[in-house]
Amino acid sequence: MTFQQIIESIEALPDEEQERLFELLYKRRIEARRSEIAANAQEVLQTVEAGTAQRGDFEEMKAYLLSDFDKSRSQRFWQGVLNFRAVIEQEKLVYTEDDFADIRDRSQGRENEL
């Protein structure tokens, strides 16, 4: 059944049955969310018991998470550059400055006072 067919089937139900269906779906979503929260809480308890949990205030945790994000992002970028270079070499591709003529920003950039 397509999504549209499901919607049409629901719209064909009497109003009372539609309300019961919406209520049932709402309650199931609440229960699913409760289960998800319980699983997350269990995982946190296990990391605390194992001694691998990170502790700190909001600013410390934010700095920790952002430093990991920036680090992994730069690592992924560099790995992407290396993979690109490997493909270029492997495929023996030849490119010239003209291939990148409309991509590169050849401006001097802005001046900074030091």
N, C-alpha and C positions, 0 to 999 in steps of 0.2 A: 504494500500500500504506500502511496506517495504521501508526503506531508499534506498536500492539498486535499487528497482524498480523506485523510484523517479529519481534517478541519471540517470538511463537508459532512462527514458522518456525525461529528459532534453537533454541528449546527442542525442536523436533522432530528436530534433527540429532543424530547420535551424539555421545557425550561427546568423542571424539577430534577430531571436526570442529569442535565448539564451542571446544575449546581452541586449535586452529589459527586459528580465526576471531578469537578474543580476542587471541591473540599478534600476528596480522597487524594488527588495529586498533590495538593498543598501539604497534607499531613505526611505523605510519603517523602516529599522533599525535606520536610523538617526532620523526619527520622533519619534520612540519609545524611543530612548535615550533622546531626547528633553523633552518628556513627563515625563520621569523618573526624569530628572534634575529639571523640574518645580515642580514636587511633592515633591522632597527633599527640594527645596527652600521654598515651602509653609510650610513644616513641621518645618524648621528652623525659619521662621518668627513667626510661632505660639509659638514656645518655647521661643523666645525672648520676644514676647508680654506677655506671661504668666509668664515671669521672671524665667524660669527654665533652660535657656541656660547657659552653662558653658563658661566662657570667659577666655582667656589667650593666651600666645604665644605658639609656637609650642612645646617647651620643657615642658611647664606646662601641656599642653593637653596630650602629650605623657606619661608623668609621671602619670597623672590621669588615663588614659586608661589602662596602664600597671598595675597599682596598683589594679584596679578592676579585670583585667584578672587574675593576680596572686591570688587574694583573692578568686575569684569564682572557679578557678582551684583547689585550695587547699580544698575548701569546697566540691567540687564535688568528689575529691579523698577521703576525710574523709567519706563522705556519702556512697561512694562505699565500703569502708572498713566495715562500720557499716552494710550495706546491706548484704555483704558477711558473716559477723559473724552471722547475724540473720538467714540466710539460713542454715548455718552450725548447729546452735542450733535447729532450727525448724525441720530440716530433721534428726537430731541426727546423723550427719555424724561423723565418727571417722577417724582421720588421724594421721600419725606418721611422724617423721623426715624423714623417708625413702621416703615418698611421695614427699618431696621437695628436695631430695638429689641432683638432677641435675639442680635445679633452683637457689638455694641460692649460693651467692658468699661468701665462707668461708674464704677468704683471710683477712689478718690483716688490709689491707688498706694501705694508704701511711702515712708516718710520717710527722707531721707538727711541725715546730719550733714555739714555743710561746714566 
